[in-house]
Amino acid sequence: MRPKRRGFRCSEPPFARSISSNRWTQWLEEKLAPTASIHGVLMDVFGIGILVLGKSGIGKSECALDLVLRGHR
């Protein structure tokens, strides 16, 4: 037995599938991808990248500011 037709088309625009697929992928990445929060500051000292890491509030920004005042970026 065939299903009854209701008088409307069940097609979607060609871009609708990619939009919903993109949203689905974004949602999965947000929910399932591993994440980590770290505190740090990245500096250029004598042409070498220096990453200063540490707990919140221990003075990373003050250290970076002191290096900037001494001519580093």
PQR file with spaces between the fields and no chain letter, atoms N, CA, C, O and H, PARSE charges and radii, in Angstrom:
ATOM       1  N    MET     1       0.839   -1.179    0.000 -0.4000 1.5000
ATOM       2  CA   MET     1       0.000    0.000    0.000 -0.0000 2.0000
ATOM       3  C    MET     1       0.890    1.251    0.000  0.5500 1.7000
ATOM       4  O    MET     1       1.799    1.368    0.823 -0.5500 1.4000
ATOM       5  N    ARG     2       0.632    2.167   -0.908 -0.4000 1.5000
ATOM       6  CA   ARG     2       1.402    3.401   -1.033 -0.0000 2.0000
ATOM       7  C    ARG     2       0.881    4.454   -0.070  0.5500 1.7000
ATOM       8  O    ARG     2      -0.324    4.541    0.169 -0.5500 1.4000
ATOM       9  H    ARG     2      -0.106    2.072   -1.576  0.4000 1.0000
ATOM      10  N    PRO     3       1.797    5.266    0.491 -0.5600 1.5000
ATOM      11  CA   PRO     3       1.331    6.360    1.362  0.2800 2.0000
ATOM      12  C    PRO     3       0.568    7.404    0.573  0.5500 1.7000
ATOM      13  O    PRO     3       0.850    7.626   -0.604 -0.5500 1.4000
ATOM      14  N    LYS     4      -0.375    8.031    1.197 -0.4000 1.5000
ATOM      15  CA   LYS     4      -1.181    9.061    0.562 -0.0000 2.0000
ATOM      16  C    LYS     4      -0.367   10.319    0.349  0.5500 1.7000
ATOM      17  O    LYS     4       0.409   10.710    1.221 -0.5500 1.4000
ATOM      18  H    LYS     4      -0.604    7.851    2.154  0.4000 1.0000
ATOM      19  N    ARG     5      -0.530   10.953   -0.789 -0.4000 1.5000
ATOM      20  CA   ARG     5       0.125   12.228   -1.052 -0.0000 2.0000
ATOM      21  C    ARG     5      -0.719   13.349   -0.466  0.5500 1.7000
ATOM      22  O    ARG     5      -1.946   13.344   -0.562 -0.5500 1.4000
ATOM      23  H    ARG     5      -1.161   10.635   -1.497  0.4000 1.0000
ATOM      24  N    ARG     6      -0.038   14.301    0.138 -0.4000 1.5000
ATOM      25  CA   ARG     6      -0.738   15.389    0.831 -0.0000 2.0000
ATOM      26  C    ARG     6      -0.767   16.685    0.028  0.5500 1.7000
ATOM      27  O    ARG     6      -1.333   17.672    0.498 -0.5500 1.4000
ATOM      28  H    ARG     6       0.959   14.305    0.216  0.4000 1.0000
ATOM      29  N    GLY     7      -0.186   16.717   -1.148 -0.4000 1.5000
ATOM      30  CA   GLY     7      -0.259   17.912   -1.966 -0.0000 2.0000
ATOM      31  C    GLY     7       0.906   18.882   -1.762  0.5500 1.7000
ATOM      32  O    GLY     7       0.827   20.026   -2.211 -0.5500 1.4000
ATOM      33  H    GLY     7       0.274   15.915   -1.529  0.4000 1.0000
ATOM      34  N    PHE     8       1.958   18.469   -1.115 -0.4000 1.5000
ATOM      35  CA   PHE     8       3.129   19.324   -0.990 -0.0000 2.0000
ATOM      36  C    PHE     8       4.372   18.502   -1.282  0.5500 1.7000
ATOM      37  O    PHE     8       4.387   17.277   -1.157 -0.5500 1.4000
ATOM      38  H    PHE     8       2.022   17.540   -0.750  0.4000 1.0000
ATOM      39  N    ARG     9       5.401   19.215   -1.670 -0.4000 1.5000
ATOM      40  CA   ARG     9       6.661   18.547   -2.021 -0.0000 2.0000
ATOM      41  C    ARG     9       7.525   18.402   -0.778  0.5500 1.7000
ATOM      42  O    ARG     9       7.536   19.276    0.089 -0.5500 1.4000
ATOM      43  H    ARG     9       5.388   20.209   -1.771  0.4000 1.0000
ATOM      44  N    CYS    10       8.231   17.318   -0.701 -0.4000 1.5000
ATOM      45  CA   CYS    10       9.108   17.063    0.446 -0.0000 2.0000
ATOM      46  C    CYS    10      10.562   17.286    0.078  0.5500 1.7000
ATOM      47  O    CYS    10      11.454   16.601    0.578 -0.5500 1.4000
ATOM      48  H    CYS    10       8.223   16.608   -1.405  0.4000 1.0000
ATOM      49  N    SER    11      10.788   18.237   -0.790 -0.4000 1.5000
ATOM      50  CA   SER    11      12.170   18.507   -1.167 -0.0000 2.0000
ATOM      51  C    SER    11      12.673   19.699   -0.370  0.5500 1.7000
ATOM      52  O    SER    11      11.886   20.450    0.204 -0.5500 1.4000
ATOM      53  H    SER    11      10.063   18.793   -1.196  0.4000 1.0000
ATOM      54  N    GLU    12      13.980   19.865   -0.339 -0.4000 1.5000
ATOM      55  CA   GLU    12      14.593   20.982    0.364 -0.0000 2.0000
ATOM      56  C    GLU    12      15.560   21.671   -0.574  0.5500 1.7000
ATOM      57  O    GLU    12      16.024   21.062   -1.538 -0.5500 1.4000
ATOM      58  H    GLU    12      14.619   19.255   -0.806  0.4000 1.0000
ATOM      59  N    PRO    13      15.871   22.918   -0.315 -0.5600 1.5000
ATOM      60  CA   PRO    13      16.852   23.601   -1.170  0.2800 2.0000
ATOM      61  C    PRO    13      18.213   22.903   -1.078  0.5500 1.7000
ATOM      62  O    PRO    13      18.528   22.300   -0.052 -0.5500 1.4000
ATOM      63  N    PRO    14      19.013   22.978   -2.131 -0.5600 1.5000
ATOM      64  CA   PRO    14      20.272   22.243   -2.152  0.2800 2.0000
ATOM      65  C    PRO    14      21.233   22.642   -1.043  0.5500 1.7000
ATOM      66  O    PRO    14      22.075   21.834   -0.652 -0.5500 1.4000
ATOM      67  N    PHE    15      21.134   23.871   -0.520 -0.4000 1.5000
ATOM      68  CA   PHE    15      22.059   24.306    0.521 -0.0000 2.0000
ATOM      69  C    PHE    15      21.578   23.923    1.921  0.5500 1.7000
ATOM      70  O    PHE    15      22.359   24.000    2.870 -0.5500 1.4000
ATOM      71  H    PHE    15      20.450   24.527   -0.837  0.4000 1.0000
ATOM      72  N    ALA    16      20.339   23.520    2.076 -0.4000 1.5000
ATOM      73  CA   ALA    16      19.795   23.245    3.407 -0.0000 2.0000
ATOM      74  C    ALA    16      20.530   22.097    4.090  0.5500 1.7000
ATOM      75  O    ALA    16      20.773   22.150    5.295 -0.5500 1.4000
ATOM      76  H    ALA    16      19.704   23.458    1.306  0.4000 1.0000
ATOM      77  N    ARG    17      20.882   21.076    3.346 -0.4000 1.5000
ATOM      78  CA   ARG    17      21.561   19.932    3.938 -0.0000 2.0000
ATOM      79  C    ARG    17      22.942   20.338    4.465  0.5500 1.7000
ATOM      80  O    ARG    17      23.342   19.907    5.547 -0.5500 1.4000
ATOM      81  H    ARG    17      20.685   21.032    2.367  0.4000 1.0000
ATOM      82  N    SER    18      23.675   21.167    3.701 -0.4000 1.5000
ATOM      83  CA   SER    18      25.002   21.575    4.158 -0.0000 2.0000
ATOM      84  C    SER    18      24.905   22.491    5.378  0.5500 1.7000
ATOM      85  O    SER    18      25.759   22.430    6.263 -0.5500 1.4000
ATOM      86  H    SER    18      23.350   21.516    2.822  0.4000 1.0000
ATOM      87  N    ILE    19      23.877   23.338    5.434 -0.4000 1.5000
ATOM      88  CA   ILE    19      23.716   24.205    6.600 -0.0000 2.0000
ATOM      89  C    ILE    19      23.436   23.370    7.836  0.5500 1.7000
ATOM      90  O    ILE    19      24.062   23.581    8.875 -0.5500 1.4000
ATOM      91  H    ILE    19      23.184   23.388    4.716  0.4000 1.0000
ATOM      92  N    SER    20      22.514   22.432    7.746 -0.4000 1.5000
ATOM      93  CA   SER    20      22.209   21.616    8.910 -0.0000 2.0000
ATOM      94  C    SER    20      23.390   20.723    9.259  0.5500 1.7000
ATOM      95  O    SER    20      23.631   20.455   10.436 -0.5500 1.4000
ATOM      96  H    SER    20      22.005   22.260    6.902  0.4000 1.0000
ATOM      97  N    SER    21      24.120   20.264    8.273 -0.4000 1.5000
ATOM      98  CA   SER    21      25.300   19.454    8.520 -0.0000 2.0000
ATOM      99  C    SER    21      26.369   20.276    9.233  0.5500 1.7000
ATOM     100  O    SER    21      27.015   19.783   10.157 -0.5500 1.4000
ATOM     101  H    SER    21      23.925   20.482    7.316  0.4000 1.0000
ATOM     102  N    ASN    22      26.560   21.527    8.811 -0.4000 1.5000
ATOM     103  CA   ASN    22      27.523   22.400    9.470 -0.0000 2.0000
ATOM     104  C    ASN    22      27.137   22.678   10.917  0.5500 1.7000
ATOM     105  O    ASN    22      27.989   22.672   11.806 -0.5500 1.4000
ATOM     106  H    ASN    22      26.035   21.928    8.061  0.4000 1.0000
ATOM     107  N    ARG    23      25.855   22.920   11.148 -0.4000 1.5000
ATOM     108  CA   ARG    23      25.402   23.158   12.524 -0.0000 2.0000
ATOM     109  C    ARG    23      25.590   21.919   13.380  0.5500 1.7000
ATOM     110  O    ARG    23      26.003   22.017   14.535 -0.5500 1.4000
ATOM     111  H    ARG    23      25.163   22.925   10.426  0.4000 1.0000
ATOM     112  N    TRP    24      25.290   20.760   12.823 -0.4000 1.5000
ATOM     113  CA   TRP    24      25.446   19.500   13.540 -0.0000 2.0000
ATOM     114  C    TRP    24      26.924   19.266   13.875  0.5500 1.7000
ATOM     115  O    TRP    24      27.245   18.866   14.994 -0.5500 1.4000
ATOM     116  H    TRP    24      24.954   20.681   11.884  0.4000 1.0000
ATOM     117  N    THR    25      27.809   19.507   12.930 -0.4000 1.5000
ATOM     118  CA   THR    25      29.246   19.346   13.164 -0.0000 2.0000
ATOM     119  C    THR    25      29.720   20.315   14.235  0.5500 1.7000
ATOM     120  O    THR    25      30.482   19.927   15.121 -0.5500 1.4000
ATOM     121  H    THR    25      27.548   19.831   12.021  0.4000 1.0000
ATOM     122  N    GLN    26      29.286   21.565   14.170 -0.4000 1.5000
ATOM     123  CA   GLN    26      29.680   22.562   15.167 -0.0000 2.0000
ATOM     124  C    GLN    26      29.202   22.150   16.553  0.5500 1.7000
ATOM     125  O    GLN    26      29.949   22.266   17.525 -0.5500 1.4000
ATOM     126  H    GLN    26      28.667   21.880   13.450  0.4000 1.0000
ATOM     127  N    TRP    27      27.977   21.674   16.654 -0.4000 1.5000
ATOM     128  CA   TRP    27      27.438   21.248   17.946 -0.0000 2.0000
ATOM     129  C    TRP    27      28.246   20.085   18.500  0.5500 1.7000
ATOM     130  O    TRP    27      28.588   20.070   19.682 -0.5500 1.4000
ATOM     131  H    TRP    27      27.371   21.579   15.865  0.4000 1.0000
ATOM     132  N    LEU    28      28.553   19.102   17.642 -0.4000 1.5000
ATOM     133  CA   LEU    28      29.338   17.948   18.084 -0.0000 2.0000
ATOM     134  C    LEU    28      30.724   18.374   18.567  0.5500 1.7000
ATOM     135  O    LEU    28      31.209   17.884   19.586 -0.5500 1.4000
ATOM     136  H    LEU    28      28.275   19.114   16.681  0.4000 1.0000
ATOM     137  N    GLU    29      31.358   19.288   17.831 -0.4000 1.5000
ATOM     138  CA   GLU    29      32.676   19.762   18.239 -0.0000 2.0000
ATOM     139  C    GLU    29      32.622   20.464   19.594  0.5500 1.7000
ATOM     140  O    GLU    29      33.502   20.267   20.431 -0.5500 1.4000
ATOM     141  H    GLU    29      30.964   19.686   17.003  0.4000 1.0000
ATOM     142  N    GLU    30      31.588   21.287   19.812 -0.4000 1.5000
ATOM     143  CA   GLU    30      31.462   21.993   21.085 -0.0000 2.0000
ATOM     144  C    GLU    30      31.234   21.024   22.237  0.5500 1.7000
ATOM     145  O    GLU    30      31.772   21.226   23.326 -0.5500 1.4000
ATOM     146  H    GLU    30      30.873   21.447   19.132  0.4000 1.0000
ATOM     147  N    LYS    31      30.453   19.984   22.019 -0.4000 1.5000
ATOM     148  CA   LYS    31      30.101   19.062   23.094 -0.0000 2.0000
ATOM     149  C    LYS    31      31.139   17.972   23.325  0.5500 1.7000
ATOM     150  O    LYS    31      31.331   17.545   24.463 -0.5500 1.4000
ATOM     151  H    LYS    31      30.016   19.820   21.135  0.4000 1.0000
ATOM     152  N    LEU    32      31.814   17.511   22.271 -0.4000 1.5000
ATOM     153  CA   LEU    32      32.655   16.332   22.389 -0.0000 2.0000
ATOM     154  C    LEU    32      34.152   16.587   22.293  0.5500 1.7000
ATOM     155  O    LEU    32      34.945   15.758   22.738 -0.5500 1.4000
ATOM     156  H    LEU    32      31.657   17.858   21.346  0.4000 1.0000
ATOM     157  N    ALA    33      34.551   17.713   21.725 -0.4000 1.5000
ATOM     158  CA   ALA    33      35.983   17.970   21.556 -0.0000 2.0000
ATOM     159  C    ALA    33      36.607   18.320   22.908  0.5500 1.7000
ATOM     160  O    ALA    33      36.014   19.058   23.696 -0.5500 1.4000
ATOM     161  H    ALA    33      33.907   18.387   21.364  0.4000 1.0000
ATOM     162  N    PRO    34      37.785   17.798   23.171 -0.5600 1.5000
ATOM     163  CA   PRO    34      38.433   18.136   24.438  0.2800 2.0000
ATOM     164  C    PRO    34      38.849   19.611   24.462  0.5500 1.7000
ATOM     165  O    PRO    34      39.302   20.157   23.456 -0.5500 1.4000
ATOM     166  N    THR    35      38.690   20.229   25.600 -0.4000 1.5000
ATOM     167  CA   THR    35      39.077   21.626   25.751 -0.0000 2.0000
ATOM     168  C    THR    35      39.912   21.787   27.019  0.5500 1.7000
ATOM     169  O    THR    35      39.836   20.973   27.939 -0.5500 1.4000
ATOM     170  H    THR    35      38.322   19.786   26.417  0.4000 1.0000
ATOM     171  N    ALA    36      40.691   22.828   27.045 -0.4000 1.5000
ATOM     172  CA   ALA    36      41.489   23.149   28.226 -0.0000 2.0000
ATOM     173  C    ALA    36      41.641   24.658   28.310  0.5500 1.7000
ATOM     174  O    ALA    36      41.865   25.327   27.300 -0.5500 1.4000
ATOM     175  H    ALA    36      40.753   23.489   26.298  0.4000 1.0000
ATOM     176  N    SER    37      41.520   25.180   29.499 -0.4000 1.5000
ATOM     177  CA   SER    37      41.737   26.611   29.730 -0.0000 2.0000
ATOM     178  C    SER    37      43.077   26.779   30.426  0.5500 1.7000
ATOM     179  O    SER    37      43.341   26.164   31.459 -0.5500 1.4000
ATOM     180  H    SER    37      41.339   24.637   30.319  0.4000 1.0000
ATOM     181  N    ILE    38      43.919   27.627   29.836 -0.4000 1.5000
ATOM     182  CA   ILE    38      45.218   27.893   30.441 -0.0000 2.0000
ATOM     183  C    ILE    38      45.414   29.401   30.511  0.5500 1.7000
ATOM     184  O    ILE    38      44.854   30.149   29.709 -0.5500 1.4000
ATOM     185  H    ILE    38      43.704   28.126   28.997  0.4000 1.0000
ATOM     186  N    HIS    39      46.202   29.831   31.464 -0.4000 1.5000
ATOM     187  CA   HIS    39      46.524   31.246   31.619 -0.0000 2.0000
ATOM     188  C    HIS    39      47.952   31.446   31.140  0.5500 1.7000
ATOM     189  O    HIS    39      48.863   30.734   31.562 -0.5500 1.4000
ATOM     190  H    HIS    39      46.656   29.223   32.116  0.4000 1.0000
ATOM     191  N    GLY    40      48.141   32.417   30.257 -0.4000 1.5000
ATOM     192  CA   GLY    40      49.478   32.658   29.759 -0.0000 2.0000
ATOM     193  C    GLY    40      49.572   33.939   28.959  0.5500 1.7000
ATOM     194  O    GLY    40      48.570   34.586   28.657 -0.5500 1.4000
ATOM     195  H    GLY    40      47.401   32.995   29.915  0.4000 1.0000
ATOM     196  N    VAL    41      50.807   34.287   28.624 -0.4000 1.5000
ATOM     197  CA   VAL    41      51.081   35.456   27.796 -0.0000 2.0000
ATOM     198  C    VAL    41      52.212   35.071   26.840  0.5500 1.7000
ATOM     199  O    VAL    41      53.178   34.420   27.239 -0.5500 1.4000
ATOM     200  H    VAL    41      51.621   33.761   28.870  0.4000 1.0000
ATOM     201  N    LEU    42      52.083   35.477   25.588 -0.4000 1.5000
ATOM     202  CA   LEU    42      53.082   35.171   24.565 -0.0000 2.0000
ATOM     203  C    LEU    42      53.838   36.445   24.231  0.5500 1.7000
ATOM     204  O    LEU    42      53.234   37.483   23.961 -0.5500 1.4000
ATOM     205  H    LEU    42      51.298   36.006   25.264  0.4000 1.0000
ATOM     206  N    MET    43      55.163   36.362   24.251 -0.4000 1.5000
ATOM     207  CA   MET    43      56.018   37.525   24.015 -0.0000 2.0000
ATOM     208  C    MET    43      57.065   37.203   22.954  0.5500 1.7000
ATOM     209  O    MET    43      57.377   36.041   22.696 -0.5500 1.4000
ATOM     210  H    MET    43      55.654   35.519   24.470  0.4000 1.0000
ATOM     211  N    ASP    44      57.601   38.266   22.345 -0.4000 1.5000
ATOM     212  CA   ASP    44      58.730   38.161   21.421 -0.0000 2.0000
ATOM     213  C    ASP    44      59.929   38.798   22.124  0.5500 1.7000
ATOM     214  O    ASP    44      59.994   40.017   22.282 -0.5500 1.4000
ATOM     215  H    ASP    44      57.347   39.210   22.555  0.4000 1.0000
ATOM     216  N    VAL    45      60.871   37.957   22.542 -0.4000 1.5000
ATOM     217  CA   VAL    45      62.053   38.435   23.260 -0.0000 2.0000
ATOM     218  C    VAL    45      63.277   38.074   22.423  0.5500 1.7000
ATOM     219  O    VAL    45      63.594   36.899   22.238 -0.5500 1.4000
ATOM     220  H    VAL    45      60.817   36.967   22.413  0.4000 1.0000
ATOM     221  N    PHE    46      63.961   39.105   21.919 -0.4000 1.5000
ATOM     222  CA   PHE    46      65.125   38.924   21.046 -0.0000 2.0000
ATOM     223  C    PHE    46      64.807   38.043   19.836  0.5500 1.7000
ATOM     224  O    PHE    46      65.649   37.259   19.397 -0.5500 1.4000
ATOM     225  H    PHE    46      63.704   40.060   22.069  0.4000 1.0000
ATOM     226  N    GLY    47      63.585   38.173   19.296 -0.4000 1.5000
ATOM     227  CA   GLY    47      63.192   37.417   18.109 -0.0000 2.0000
ATOM     228  C    GLY    47      62.768   35.979   18.374  0.5500 1.7000
ATOM     229  O    GLY    47      62.530   35.220   17.435 -0.5500 1.4000
ATOM     230  H    GLY    47      62.901   38.809   19.652  0.4000 1.0000
ATOM     231  N    ILE    48      62.671   35.605   19.628 -0.4000 1.5000
ATOM     232  CA   ILE    48      62.257   34.247   19.996 -0.0000 2.0000
ATOM     233  C    ILE    48      60.934   34.337   20.740  0.5500 1.7000
ATOM     234  O    ILE    48      60.773   35.179   21.623 -0.5500 1.4000
ATOM     235  H    ILE    48      62.864   36.222   20.391  0.4000 1.0000
ATOM     236  N    GLY    49      59.992   33.479   20.391 -0.4000 1.5000
ATOM     237  CA   GLY    49      58.704   33.454   21.076 -0.0000 2.0000
ATOM     238  C    GLY    49      58.840   32.849   22.459  0.5500 1.7000
ATOM     239  O    GLY    49      59.372   31.750   22.617 -0.5500 1.4000
ATOM     240  H    GLY    49      60.123   32.795   19.673  0.4000 1.0000
ATOM     241  N    ILE    50      58.366   33.561   23.444 -0.4000 1.5000
ATOM     242  CA   ILE    50      58.394   33.105   24.829 -0.0000 2.0000
ATOM     243  C    ILE    50      56.950   33.018   25.327  0.5500 1.7000
ATOM     244  O    ILE    50      56.204   33.994   25.255 -0.5500 1.4000
ATOM     245  H    ILE    50      57.934   34.453   23.315  0.4000 1.0000
ATOM     246  N    LEU    51      56.568   31.860   25.826 -0.4000 1.5000
ATOM     247  CA   LEU    51      55.234   31.676   26.396 -0.0000 2.0000
ATOM     248  C    LEU    51      55.380   31.529   27.900  0.5500 1.7000
ATOM     249  O    LEU    51      56.008   30.592   28.391 -0.5500 1.4000
ATOM     250  H    LEU    51      57.174   31.067   25.885  0.4000 1.0000
ATOM     251  N    VAL    52      54.788   32.474   28.621 -0.4000 1.5000
ATOM     252  CA   VAL    52      54.823   32.448   30.080 -0.0000 2.0000
ATOM     253  C    VAL    52      53.484   31.889   30.555  0.5500 1.7000
ATOM     254  O    VAL    52      52.437   32.490   30.316 -0.5500 1.4000
ATOM     255  H    VAL    52      54.278   33.236   28.222  0.4000 1.0000
ATOM     256  N    LEU    53      53.517   30.746   31.224 -0.4000 1.5000
ATOM     257  CA   LEU    53      52.308   30.097   31.727 -0.0000 2.0000
ATOM     258  C    LEU    53      52.304   30.114   33.239  0.5500 1.7000
ATOM     259  O    LEU    53      53.366   30.140   33.861 -0.5500 1.4000
ATOM     260  H    LEU    53      54.367   30.257   31.418  0.4000 1.0000
ATOM     261  N    GLY    54      51.135   30.100   33.837 -0.4000 1.5000
ATOM     262  CA   GLY    54      51.031   30.025   35.292 -0.0000 2.0000
ATOM     263  C    GLY    54      49.600   30.216   35.739  0.5500 1.7000
ATOM     264  O    GLY    54      48.707   30.511   34.944 -0.5500 1.4000
ATOM     265  H    GLY    54      50.272   30.079   33.332  0.4000 1.0000
ATOM     266  N    LYS    55      49.412   30.043   37.014 -0.4000 1.5000
ATOM     267  CA   LYS    55      48.080   30.203   37.594 -0.0000 2.0000
ATOM     268  C    LYS    55      47.629   31.659   37.483  0.5500 1.7000
ATOM     269  O    LYS    55      48.437   32.572   37.313 -0.5500 1.4000
ATOM     270  H    LYS    55      50.137   29.803   37.659  0.4000 1.0000
ATOM     271  N    SER    56      46.342   31.838   37.582 -0.4000 1.5000
ATOM     272  CA   SER    56      45.761   33.167   37.506 -0.0000 2.0000
ATOM     273  C    SER    56      46.239   34.018   38.671  0.5500 1.7000
ATOM     274  O    SER    56      46.233   33.578   39.821 -0.5500 1.4000
ATOM     275  H    SER    56      45.685   31.096   37.720  0.4000 1.0000
ATOM     276  N    GLY    57      46.656   35.249   38.359 -0.4000 1.5000
ATOM     277  CA   GLY    57      47.005   36.206   39.396 -0.0000 2.0000
ATOM     278  C    GLY    57      48.426   36.135   39.917  0.5500 1.7000
ATOM     279  O    GLY    57      48.712   36.732   40.955 -0.5500 1.4000
ATOM     280  H    GLY    57      46.661   35.607   37.425  0.4000 1.0000
ATOM     281  N    ILE    58      49.335   35.432   39.245 -0.4000 1.5000
ATOM     282  CA   ILE    58      50.701   35.330   39.775 -0.0000 2.0000
ATOM     283  C    ILE    58      51.666   36.339   39.159  0.5500 1.7000
ATOM     284  O    ILE    58      52.831   36.385   39.556 -0.5500 1.4000
ATOM     285  H    ILE    58      49.103   34.947   38.402  0.4000 1.0000
ATOM     286  N    GLY    59      51.213   37.154   38.194 -0.4000 1.5000
ATOM     287  CA   GLY    59      52.070   38.216   37.671 -0.0000 2.0000
ATOM     288  C    GLY    59      52.587   38.024   36.262  0.5500 1.7000
ATOM     289  O    GLY    59      53.602   38.620   35.902 -0.5500 1.4000
ATOM     290  H    GLY    59      50.267   37.117   37.872  0.4000 1.0000
ATOM     291  N    LYS    60      51.936   37.226   35.466 -0.4000 1.5000
ATOM     292  CA   LYS    60      52.379   37.023   34.072 -0.0000 2.0000
ATOM     293  C    LYS    60      52.273   38.314   33.277  0.5500 1.7000
ATOM     294  O    LYS    60      53.179   38.659   32.517 -0.5500 1.4000
ATOM     295  H    LYS    60      51.112   36.742   35.759  0.4000 1.0000
ATOM     296  N    SER    61      51.182   39.018   33.450 -0.4000 1.5000
ATOM     297  CA   SER    61      50.984   40.267   32.693 -0.0000 2.0000
ATOM     298  C    SER    61      51.975   41.338   33.125  0.5500 1.7000
ATOM     299  O    SER    61      52.474   42.095   32.292 -0.5500 1.4000
ATOM     300  H    SER    61      50.446   38.737   34.067  0.4000 1.0000
ATOM     301  N    GLU    62      52.263   41.409   34.419 -0.4000 1.5000
ATOM     302  CA   GLU    62      53.248   42.377   34.902 -0.0000 2.0000
ATOM     303  C    GLU    62      54.626   42.068   34.340  0.5500 1.7000
ATOM     304  O    GLU    62      55.370   42.975   33.969 -0.5500 1.4000
ATOM     305  H    GLU    62      51.858   40.794   35.096  0.4000 1.0000
ATOM     306  N    CYS    63      54.963   40.794   34.279 -0.4000 1.5000
ATOM     307  CA   CYS    63      56.241   40.378   33.689 -0.0000 2.0000
ATOM     308  C    CYS    63      56.306   40.781   32.211  0.5500 1.7000
ATOM     309  O    CYS    63      57.323   41.293   31.743 -0.5500 1.4000
ATOM     310  H    CYS    63      54.358   40.057   34.581  0.4000 1.0000
ATOM     311  N    ALA    64      55.209   40.545   31.485 -0.4000 1.5000
ATOM     312  CA   ALA    64      55.162   40.910   30.069 -0.0000 2.0000
ATOM     313  C    ALA    64      55.271   42.422   29.904  0.5500 1.7000
ATOM     314  O    ALA    64      55.966   42.901   29.008 -0.5500 1.4000
ATOM     315  H    ALA    64      54.383   40.129   31.866  0.4000 1.0000
ATOM     316  N    LEU    65      54.593   43.169   30.759 -0.4000 1.5000
ATOM     317  CA   LEU    65      54.650   44.628   30.685 -0.0000 2.0000
ATOM     318  C    LEU    65      56.077   45.132   30.940  0.5500 1.7000
ATOM     319  O    LEU    65      56.538   46.058   30.272 -0.5500 1.4000
ATOM     320  H    LEU    65      54.029   42.780   31.487  0.4000 1.0000
ATOM     321  N    ASP    66      56.756   44.539   31.881 -0.4000 1.5000
ATOM     322  CA   ASP    66      58.137   44.920   32.160 -0.0000 2.0000
ATOM     323  C    ASP    66      59.022   44.650   30.945  0.5500 1.7000
ATOM     324  O    ASP    66      59.889   45.459   30.616 -0.5500 1.4000
ATOM     325  H    ASP    66      56.382   43.787   32.424  0.4000 1.0000
ATOM     326  N    LEU    67      58.806   43.517   30.279 -0.4000 1.5000
ATOM     327  CA   LEU    67      59.577   43.215   29.066 -0.0000 2.0000
ATOM     328  C    LEU    67      59.266   44.200   27.955  0.5500 1.7000
ATOM     329  O    LEU    67      60.171   44.589   27.217 -0.5500 1.4000
ATOM     330  H    LEU    67      58.102   42.859   30.546  0.4000 1.0000
ATOM     331  N    VAL    68      58.007   44.619   27.811 -0.4000 1.5000
ATOM     332  CA   VAL    68      57.628   45.618   26.800 -0.0000 2.0000
ATOM     333  C    VAL    68      58.324   46.945   27.110  0.5500 1.7000
ATOM     334  O    VAL    68      58.834   47.609   26.207 -0.5500 1.4000
ATOM     335  H    VAL    68      57.272   44.303   28.411  0.4000 1.0000
ATOM     336  N    LEU    69      58.342   47.323   28.370 -0.4000 1.5000
ATOM     337  CA   LEU    69      59.011   48.578   28.746 -0.0000 2.0000
ATOM     338  C    LEU    69      60.511   48.524   28.456  0.5500 1.7000
ATOM     339  O    LEU    69      61.146   49.568   28.303 -0.5500 1.4000
ATOM     340  H    LEU    69      57.928   46.784   29.103  0.4000 1.0000
ATOM     341  N    ARG    70      61.076   47.337   28.381 -0.4000 1.5000
ATOM     342  CA   ARG    70      62.493   47.170   28.069 -0.0000 2.0000
ATOM     343  C    ARG    70      62.742   47.020   26.567  0.5500 1.7000
ATOM     344  O    ARG    70      63.870   46.769   26.143 -0.5500 1.4000
ATOM     345  H    ARG    70      60.560   46.489   28.506  0.4000 1.0000
ATOM     346  N    GLY    71      61.678   47.175   25.760 -0.4000 1.5000
ATOM     347  CA   GLY    71      61.847   47.189   24.312 -0.0000 2.0000
ATOM     348  C    GLY    71      61.461   45.918   23.583  0.5500 1.7000
ATOM     349  O    GLY    71      61.646   45.832   22.368 -0.5500 1.4000
ATOM     350  H    GLY    71      60.762   47.379   26.104  0.4000 1.0000
ATOM     351  N    HIS    72      60.937   44.939   24.277 -0.4000 1.5000
ATOM     352  CA   HIS    72      60.512   43.698   23.609 -0.0000 2.0000
ATOM     353  C    HIS    72      59.050   43.827   23.193  0.5500 1.7000
ATOM     354  O    HIS    72      58.355   44.764   23.584 -0.5500 1.4000
ATOM     355  H    HIS    72      60.788   45.009   25.263  0.4000 1.0000
ATOM     356  N    ARG    73      58.604   42.864   22.391 -0.4000 1.5000
ATOM     357  CA   ARG    73      57.215   42.889   21.934 -0.0000 2.0000
ATOM     358  C    ARG    73      56.440   41.731   22.477  0.5500 1.7000
ATOM     359  O    ARG    73      55.250   41.597   22.191 -0.5500 1.4000
ATOM     360  H    ARG    73      59.169   42.102   22.073  0.4000 1.0000
